[in-house]
Amino acid sequence: MESVKKEIGDLGHTGPYRPPTRLRKRTEFSSKGAADESRVFEANEEAMGVVLHKDSKWYQQWKDFKDNNVVFNRFFEMKMKYDESDNAFIRASRAVTDKMTDIIGGLFSKTEMSEVLTEILKVDPSFDKDSFLKQCERDIIPNILEAMIQGELEVLKDWCYEATYSQLAHPIQQAKAMGLQFHSKILDIDNIDLAMGKMMDQGPVLIITFQAQLVMVIRNTKGEVVEGDPEKVLRMMYVWALCRDQEELNPYAAWRLLDISASSTEQIL
């Protein structure tokens, strides 16, 4: 755990966003197949009962749930609309919206969330919400998001399920085939929240929401901007579904991106 902390930096750090000095792969800290049998991580094997399935089958099950669950879709629709709004009244009423989030999320959290957390605790007894959100803020989100905007496909693939990677990688591959270069930059990541949990066949899924301030710029070989604007800051609203691999005992290697949705507004500086 000490080597992990040194590698990814101080997770307790608060302040302006700091990009990782080096984008890391999730599997770099994997406990699977490690030669060293004296691993620190221990699991309650009697309680686990993990069944393996292929990524594609898992993703289809998640997609069926997402597409067919009205409450789930309404929750994110409302969450996005309120988070995006620049209307003063809506900004002032966000405390009320957060309460509504609690109510709607409560339809899941009373049963689903407790089931999800119980499942996570079977293999990670030290898990708690605050440390997970801090891990998202300082490690998971920066590595995945930086890989997305920098076009680092190898890193992105390591963090994503197959179907999710295919969706994210396609426009990047097209841009690279045209010789385009990525010059985008993340300025800040904030308002990270744990929205709800859901048990799926592949393991426990936690849905997080957060905002990021980005400058999106893609240039051609001549240095000309072909997409984005270096003078404009975009405020992005993200909803990510992260699934825990219950066979992975190291929490720094256990979470993979199962799904992603985003919307953006231009921020006036």
N, C-alpha and C positions, 0 to 999 in steps of 0.2 A: 504493500500500500504506500510505503514511503517513496518508492521509485515511481509509482504512478503520480503522486502529488508533485514530485520534482519535474516530471515530464510535462504535465499539463498546467503547471503553475498553481498559484494559491486560489483555491475555490472560494475562500472566504473574502477575497478582494472585493471591495465595493468602489465605485467611481466610474469614470468614463470607460467606454468600451475599448478593450485591447484585443486585437486579433491574435490568434495563436502564432507563435514564432515559427512553427512548422505544423502544417496540417497533418494530423495523425489518422491512422486507420483504426477502426474499432477493434479489429482482430489483433492489433499489436499487443493488447493486454489480455488476450484470451487465455483462459485456463484450460481450454480443450487441447488435449494432446501434448500437454507440457511434460517435459522429461522429468522435471522436479516433482516428485510425489509428495514432498512436504509442503503442500499448498496451504495457505492461510484460510482459504474459503472452505466452509463446511455447509452441507445441505442436509435437510431432514428428508432423507431418501424415502422413508416409509410414507411420507405425506405427499410426495411429488406426483407419481403416477403419470409421467409425461408421455404423450403419444406423438410420434413424428409424422409430419405430413409434408408434401411438397409446397414450395412457395406459392405456386400458381393456385393450388387448391385453397390455401390459406387466404390469399388475396381475394379470391372470388367470394369466400364466405364473408369477409369484411365488407366487400363491395355490396353484397346482397343486403347486409344489415344496414349499411349507410343509405342505400337507395330506397329501402322500403320502410324505414323508420321515420314517421312523420315528426315526432317530437324531437328527434335528433337533428333533423334538417332545419326545423323551425328555430331551434336553439341557436345554431350557427348563423342562420340568416339574420336573426335579431341581433346577435352579438356583433356581427360584421357591420351592420347598419349603424349601430350606436357607436362603435369604436371608430368608424370612418368619419362620422359627422363633424363638421366644423360649426354647426349651429350652436349658439351660446346657450339656448335653453336645453338642448340635448346634452351639452357638456355639463351643465349644472345638474342635470338629472341622472348623471351616470351612477350616482350612489344608489338611486332607485333601480336602475338597470342591473346593477350588481346584485341587488336583492332578488330581482326577477331571475337572474342567472342562477342564484342559489335555489330558488323555488323549482325552476325547470330542471336544473341539474339534479335536484333532490329526487326527482322521479327515478333517476338512476342511482344516485349516490347512496341512498339508504341500504340498498341491496347489492347493486352491481359494484359500487366502489369498495364496500367492505369485503366483498368476495375477491375482488382484484387485489386489494392490499394484503389479504390473508394469503393469497397464492404467492405474491411477491416475497412475503416474509418467510415462506418456507425455504427459500434458497438464499435470501438476503435478510437475516434477522435484524440488521442495523438500519434497514430502510425506513425513511420517514419523508413526509411531503416536502418540508423545507430544504433538506439536503438534496433531494431529487431535483427541485426547481433550481437550486444553486448549481447543481451539476449540469442541468440543461443550459443555464445562462453562461457558464464559464467553459463548458467543454462540448456538449452535444450540439447545441445550436450553432456556435461559431464554426466548428469543423465542417458541419454539413452545409451551412449557408455560404461559407467562404468557398467551399468546393464547388457549389452551384454557380456563384458569380464569377469565379476564376476559371471555370471550365475544367476543373481537376476531376476527370471522369473516374480514374482509378480509386481515388479516395471516396467519391460519391457512391460508387458501386458497393464499396465495402460497408457503408452505413445503411444502405437501402435494401428493401425487398425487391425482387426481380422486376415486378410490374411497375413499381414506383420509380425504380432506376430508369427503366425504359422510357417512361413519360418525361422525366427530367433530362435525360441524356440526349433525346432526339434533337431538340433545337440546338444544343451545344455541338453535337456532331455535325449538323448542317452548317453552322457558323464556321467551324474549324475546316470543313471541306472547302469553304469559300475563301479560306485564308484570313478570316477575321480574327482580331485579337481582343481579349477581354481586359478592360481597364476599369471595371466597376469597383466600388469601395463601400464597405459597411461603416457607417458613422456611429451607430448606437443600436443597442438591443435593450428593450425594456418591457414593462407591464406583462411579465411572464406569469401565467396562471395555470393551475391544474383545473381543467373544466369538468372532466368526468372520466369514468373508467368503464371498461367493457371486457368480459371474459370471452375469448375466442379459442378455437381449437389449437391455434399456434401458441397461445399463452396469454397472459394479462396485457391488456392494451390501455395505456393512459393517453388521454387527449389533452394537449396543452395549447394555449393561445398566447401569442406575444406580438409585439410590434417591433419593427426595425426601420431605421432611417438609412436609406441607401442612395448612392449616386451611381446610376446605371449608364455605362459608356462602353460601346463596342466600336472599334476602329478597323479600318482596312489597312492593307500593307503600306499605304502612303501616309498613314496617321490621321486620315480623315474620319470624322465621326459619322457612322452609318446608322447607328441606333443609340437612343438615349440622349442625354444632355449633361455635360460636365458641370453646368451651372444650376441644375435643378436637383433638389433633394426630394426623393420619394418617401412617403410614409407608408410602409407595407404592413398589412395586417395578416398574420399567419395563423392557421389552425393545423397542427401536426398530430398525427396518431403515431405513438411510439409503442412498439411491442417488445416485451421482454422475452428473451430466449431463456427458458427455464432450465436448459441444460448448461448454460454458461454461468459459472459461479462468481466470476469477477464482475461487479456492477459497472465497471468502466468499459466493459466489452459486451454487455448483455442487451443494450437497447438498440433497436433498429427502426428506421423510418418506414412505417407501413402505408401512410397516406399523407397528402399535403394539399391544402387549399390556401389561396392567397388573394388579396385584393389590394389596390394601391390608390393613393391620392397624392397630388403634388403638394408639397409643404411650402408655404410662403415664408421666407426668412425675413 
